[in-house]
Amino acid sequence: MSTAQKGRSDLKLASLRRDRKLVELARGAAFEIVDGDPDLAKHAILADELDLVFSDQDEEFLAKS
């Protein structure tokens, strides 16, 4: 067996136009979490995931924005 994935994926890509309400809800939830816990001390799993995704340079850029 090869490592190539076969078959159709059931995953759907988000569309900013079509999924606007969902994006707004997610944004609101994100701000609520970060505003209440800026260092994510109470959200260790989320903090670990973000460390995997963002580099130090990414974090600096986002902090300036």
N, CA, C and O atoms as CSV, one atom per row, in Angstrom:
chain,resi,resn,atom,element,x,y,z
A,1,MET,N,N,0.839,-1.185,0.000
A,1,MET,CA,C,0.000,0.000,0.000
A,1,MET,C,C,0.882,1.245,0.000
A,1,MET,O,O,1.904,1.311,0.683
A,2,SER,N,N,0.468,2.197,-0.762
A,2,SER,CA,C,1.220,3.457,-0.773
A,2,SER,C,C,0.691,4.381,0.320
A,2,SER,O,O,-0.305,4.085,0.981
A,3,THR,N,N,1.371,5.489,0.492
A,3,THR,CA,C,0.959,6.443,1.521
A,3,THR,C,C,0.000,7.490,0.964
A,3,THR,O,O,-0.484,8.339,1.712
A,4,ALA,N,N,-0.281,7.442,-0.341
A,4,ALA,CA,C,-1.187,8.418,-0.949
A,4,ALA,C,C,-2.607,8.208,-0.437
A,4,ALA,O,O,-3.074,7.078,-0.297
A,5,GLN,N,N,-3.267,9.298,-0.167
A,5,GLN,CA,C,-4.633,9.229,0.315
A,5,GLN,C,C,-5.572,9.084,-0.873
A,5,GLN,O,O,-5.435,9.775,-1.882
A,6,LYS,N,N,-6.513,8.187,-0.735
A,6,LYS,CA,C,-7.456,7.954,-1.825
A,6,LYS,C,C,-8.866,8.202,-1.322
A,6,LYS,O,O,-9.136,8.144,-0.122
A,7,GLY,N,N,-9.746,8.475,-2.245
A,7,GLY,CA,C,-11.138,8.673,-1.874
A,7,GLY,C,C,-11.467,10.136,-1.667
A,7,GLY,O,O,-10.593,11.003,-1.674
A,8,ARG,N,N,-12.712,10.376,-1.489
A,8,ARG,CA,C,-13.206,11.736,-1.320
A,8,ARG,C,C,-13.193,12.132,0.152
A,8,ARG,O,O,-13.527,11.329,1.023
A,9,SER,N,N,-12.819,13.331,0.411
A,9,SER,CA,C,-12.807,13.834,1.779
A,9,SER,C,C,-14.169,14.435,2.103
A,9,SER,O,O,-14.782,15.092,1.263
A,10,ASP,N,N,-14.633,14.207,3.319
A,10,ASP,CA,C,-15.877,14.810,3.777
A,10,ASP,C,C,-15.650,16.194,4.366
A,10,ASP,O,O,-16.601,16.887,4.728
A,11,LEU,N,N,-14.377,16.596,4.460
A,11,LEU,CA,C,-14.070,17.905,5.025
A,11,LEU,C,C,-14.418,19.002,4.028
A,11,LEU,O,O,-14.190,18.869,2.826
A,12,LYS,N,N,-14.967,20.075,4.547
A,12,LYS,CA,C,-15.361,21.204,3.722
A,12,LYS,C,C,-14.484,22.392,4.093
A,12,LYS,O,O,-14.266,22.657,5.276
A,13,LEU,N,N,-13.986,23.103,3.102
A,13,LEU,CA,C,-13.206,24.304,3.368
A,13,LEU,C,C,-14.136,25.445,3.732
A,13,LEU,O,O,-15.233,25.565,3.185
A,14,ALA,N,N,-13.697,26.276,4.649
A,14,ALA,CA,C,-14.503,27.416,5.050
A,14,ALA,C,C,-14.463,28.490,3.976
A,14,ALA,O,O,-13.467,28.651,3.270
A,15,SER,N,N,-15.529,29.196,3.870
A,15,SER,CA,C,-15.630,30.332,2.962
A,15,SER,C,C,-15.961,31.551,3.813
A,15,SER,O,O,-16.934,31.536,4.566
A,16,LEU,N,N,-15.167,32.592,3.701
A,16,LEU,CA,C,-15.418,33.785,4.507
A,16,LEU,C,C,-16.776,34.391,4.181
A,16,LEU,O,O,-17.428,34.957,5.058
A,17,ARG,N,N,-17.201,34.282,2.950
A,17,ARG,CA,C,-18.506,34.822,2.568
A,17,ARG,C,C,-19.631,33.922,3.072
A,17,ARG,O,O,-20.553,34.392,3.739
A,18,ARG,N,N,-19.560,32.649,2.758
A,18,ARG,CA,C,-20.622,31.705,3.125
A,18,ARG,C,C,-20.684,31.467,4.633
A,18,ARG,O,O,-21.771,31.311,5.191
A,19,ASP,N,N,-19.531,31.438,5.293
A,19,ASP,CA,C,-19.453,31.081,6.704
A,19,ASP,C,C,-19.217,32.293,7.605
A,19,ASP,O,O,-18.653,32.172,8.692
A,20,ARG,N,N,-19.651,33.441,7.146
A,20,ARG,CA,C,-19.381,34.679,7.877
A,20,ARG,C,C,-19.849,34.619,9.337
A,20,ARG,O,O,-19.106,35.007,10.239
A,21,LYS,N,N,-21.064,34.140,9.574
A,21,LYS,CA,C,-21.593,34.070,10.941
A,21,LYS,C,C,-20.725,33.169,11.819
A,21,LYS,O,O,-20.438,33.508,12.967
A,22,LEU,N,N,-20.310,32.029,11.282
A,22,LEU,CA,C,-19.472,31.101,12.027
A,22,LEU,C,C,-18.113,31.728,12.343
A,22,LEU,O,O,-17.585,31.561,13.442
A,23,VAL,N,N,-17.556,32.444,11.376
A,23,VAL,CA,C,-16.273,33.123,11.589
A,23,VAL,C,C,-16.423,34.187,12.678
A,23,VAL,O,O,-15.549,34.329,13.532
A,24,GLU,N,N,-17.531,34.935,12.649
A,24,GLU,CA,C,-17.767,35.954,13.675
A,24,GLU,C,C,-17.918,35.319,15.061
A,24,GLU,O,O,-17.403,35.852,16.044
A,25,LEU,N,N,-18.620,34.185,15.144
A,25,LEU,CA,C,-18.771,33.491,16.423
A,25,LEU,C,C,-17.419,32.992,16.939
A,25,LEU,O,O,-17.117,33.119,18.125
A,26,ALA,N,N,-16.612,32.424,16.042
A,26,ALA,CA,C,-15.293,31.918,16.427
A,26,ALA,C,C,-14.389,33.058,16.887
A,26,ALA,O,O,-13.644,32.918,17.856
A,27,ARG,N,N,-14.461,34.180,16.188
A,27,ARG,CA,C,-13.655,35.349,16.560
A,27,ARG,C,C,-14.060,35.852,17.941
A,27,ARG,O,O,-13.208,36.163,18.773
A,28,GLY,N,N,-15.356,35.929,18.176
A,28,GLY,CA,C,-15.852,36.374,19.473
A,28,GLY,C,C,-15.412,35.450,20.598
A,28,GLY,O,O,-15.011,35.905,21.669
A,29,ALA,N,N,-15.490,34.143,20.345
A,29,ALA,CA,C,-15.067,33.161,21.354
A,29,ALA,C,C,-13.571,33.291,21.628
A,29,ALA,O,O,-13.134,33.203,22.775
A,30,ALA,N,N,-12.793,33.500,20.574
A,30,ALA,CA,C,-11.345,33.640,20.742
A,30,ALA,C,C,-11.008,34.869,21.583
A,30,ALA,O,O,-10.169,34.798,22.481
A,31,PHE,N,N,-11.662,35.999,21.293
A,31,PHE,CA,C,-11.412,37.212,22.074
A,31,PHE,C,C,-11.841,37.024,23.522
A,31,PHE,O,O,-11.166,37.505,24.432
A,32,GLU,N,N,-12.947,36.335,23.745
A,32,GLU,CA,C,-13.412,36.091,25.109
A,32,GLU,C,C,-12.383,35.279,25.903
A,32,GLU,O,O,-12.118,35.574,27.069
A,33,ILE,N,N,-11.809,34.262,25.266
A,33,ILE,CA,C,-10.801,33.437,25.934
A,33,ILE,C,C,-9.549,34.257,26.236
A,33,ILE,O,O,-9.052,34.249,27.362
A,34,VAL,N,N,-9.045,34.961,25.230
A,34,VAL,CA,C,-7.782,35.695,25.387
A,34,VAL,C,C,-7.934,36.903,26.302
A,34,VAL,O,O,-7.026,37.216,27.073
A,35,ASP,N,N,-9.078,37.587,26.224
A,35,ASP,CA,C,-9.287,38.737,27.108
A,35,ASP,C,C,-9.334,38.301,28.568
A,35,ASP,O,O,-8.849,39.016,29.445
A,36,GLY,N,N,-9.910,37.144,28.831
A,36,GLY,CA,C,-10.015,36.654,30.203
A,36,GLY,C,C,-8.776,35.946,30.710
A,36,GLY,O,O,-8.600,35.783,31.917
A,37,ASP,N,N,-7.911,35.523,29.791
A,37,ASP,CA,C,-6.727,34.742,30.159
A,37,ASP,C,C,-5.629,34.980,29.113
A,37,ASP,O,O,-5.323,34.077,28.334
A,38,PRO,N,N,-5.028,36.187,29.084
A,38,PRO,CA,C,-4.072,36.543,28.024
A,38,PRO,C,C,-2.888,35.583,27.869
A,38,PRO,O,O,-2.386,35.399,26.760
A,39,ASP,N,N,-2.445,34.978,28.957
A,39,ASP,CA,C,-1.314,34.052,28.877
A,39,ASP,C,C,-1.767,32.606,28.668
A,39,ASP,O,O,-0.943,31.694,28.600
A,40,LEU,N,N,-3.071,32.408,28.567
A,40,LEU,CA,C,-3.670,31.084,28.394
A,40,LEU,C,C,-3.264,30.112,29.496
A,40,LEU,O,O,-3.119,28.912,29.263
A,41,ALA,N,N,-3.082,30.652,30.698
A,41,ALA,CA,C,-2.698,29.820,31.844
A,41,ALA,C,C,-3.771,28.783,32.174
A,41,ALA,O,O,-3.458,27.681,32.626
A,42,LYS,N,N,-5.026,29.137,31.950
A,42,LYS,CA,C,-6.132,28.208,32.230
A,42,LYS,C,C,-6.494,27.368,31.015
A,42,LYS,O,O,-7.423,26.563,31.073
A,43,HIS,N,N,-5.775,27.544,29.924
A,43,HIS,CA,C,-6.056,26.842,28.669
A,43,HIS,C,C,-4.758,26.225,28.131
A,43,HIS,O,O,-4.312,26.550,27.031
A,44,ALA,N,N,-4.169,25.338,28.921
A,44,ALA,CA,C,-2.845,24.781,28.596
A,44,ALA,C,C,-2.838,24.021,27.269
A,44,ALA,O,O,-1.873,24.118,26.511
A,45,ILE,N,N,-3.881,23.280,26.983
A,45,ILE,CA,C,-3.915,22.508,25.738
A,45,ILE,C,C,-3.945,23.449,24.539
A,45,ILE,O,O,-3.247,23.219,23.551
A,46,LEU,N,N,-4.744,24.501,24.620
A,46,LEU,CA,C,-4.800,25.493,23.545
A,46,LEU,C,C,-3.437,26.167,23.380
A,46,LEU,O,O,-2.975,26.363,22.256
A,47,ALA,N,N,-2.798,26.518,24.485
A,47,ALA,CA,C,-1.475,27.152,24.429
A,47,ALA,C,C,-0.463,26.232,23.760
A,47,ALA,O,O,0.352,26.690,22.959
A,48,ASP,N,N,-0.503,24.942,24.077
A,48,ASP,CA,C,0.413,23.979,23.453
A,48,ASP,C,C,0.188,23.892,21.946
A,48,ASP,O,O,1.146,23.854,21.174
A,49,GLU,N,N,-1.077,23.860,21.529
A,49,GLU,CA,C,-1.392,23.789,20.097
A,49,GLU,C,C,-0.903,25.038,19.372
A,49,GLU,O,O,-0.357,24.947,18.272
A,50,LEU,N,N,-1.096,26.196,19.981
A,50,LEU,CA,C,-0.643,27.438,19.357
A,50,LEU,C,C,0.874,27.483,19.251
A,50,LEU,O,O,1.410,28.010,18.277
A,51,ASP,N,N,1.570,26.937,20.242
A,51,ASP,CA,C,3.036,26.876,20.178
A,51,ASP,C,C,3.509,26.027,19.009
A,51,ASP,O,O,4.557,26.300,18.424
A,52,LEU,N,N,2.746,25.003,18.669
A,52,LEU,CA,C,3.107,24.156,17.531
A,52,LEU,C,C,2.912,24.877,16.199
A,52,LEU,O,O,3.646,24.635,15.241
A,53,VAL,N,N,1.925,25.760,16.147
A,53,VAL,CA,C,1.556,26.407,14.885
A,53,VAL,C,C,2.330,27.695,14.624
A,53,VAL,O,O,2.713,27.972,13.488
A,54,PHE,N,N,2.559,28.481,15.674
A,54,PHE,CA,C,3.147,29.806,15.492
A,54,PHE,C,C,4.592,29.863,15.963
A,54,PHE,O,O,4.938,29.330,17.017
A,55,SER,N,N,5.437,30.524,15.158
A,55,SER,CA,C,6.826,30.748,15.538
A,55,SER,C,C,6.897,32.008,16.408
A,55,SER,O,O,5.907,32.724,16.556
A,56,ASP,N,N,8.062,32.266,16.972
A,56,ASP,CA,C,8.258,33.480,17.776
A,56,ASP,C,C,8.009,34.730,16.932
A,56,ASP,O,O,7.439,35.707,17.417
A,57,GLN,N,N,8.438,34.695,15.664
A,57,GLN,CA,C,8.218,35.836,14.769
A,57,GLN,C,C,6.728,36.047,14.516
A,57,GLN,O,O,6.261,37.185,14.476
A,58,ASP,N,N,5.982,34.961,14.347
A,58,ASP,CA,C,4.531,35.072,14.161
A,58,ASP,C,C,3.895,35.729,15.373
A,58,ASP,O,O,3.037,36.601,15.235
A,59,GLU,N,N,4.312,35.314,16.551
A,59,GLU,CA,C,3.749,35.855,17.789
A,59,GLU,C,C,4.042,37.353,17.910
A,59,GLU,O,O,3.179,38.128,18.321
A,60,GLU,N,N,5.262,37.753,17.550
A,60,GLU,CA,C,5.617,39.177,17.597
A,60,GLU,C,C,4.754,39.978,16.639
A,60,GLU,O,O,4.265,41.054,16.984
A,61,PHE,N,N,4.567,39.450,15.432
A,61,PHE,CA,C,3.746,40.136,14.426
A,61,PHE,C,C,2.312,40.273,14.908
A,61,PHE,O,O,1.718,41.344,14.788
A,62,LEU,N,N,1.748,39.199,15.454
A,62,LEU,CA,C,0.361,39.232,15.923
A,62,LEU,C,C,0.182,40.163,17.117
A,62,LEU,O,O,-0.859,40.803,17.261
A,63,ALA,N,N,1.192,40.235,17.966
A,63,ALA,CA,C,1.118,41.110,19.132
A,63,ALA,C,C,1.119,42.583,18.729
A,63,ALA,O,O,0.532,43.417,19.418
A,64,LYS,N,N,1.779,42.903,17.613
A,64,LYS,CA,C,1.834,44.280,17.135
A,64,LYS,C,C,0.530,44.691,16.451
A,64,LYS,O,O,0.175,45.870,16.448
A,65,SER,N,N,-0.167,43.747,15.887
A,65,SER,CA,C,-1.370,44.050,15.095
A,65,SER,C,C,-2.518,44.489,15.958
A,65,SER,O,O,-3.599,44.780,15.447
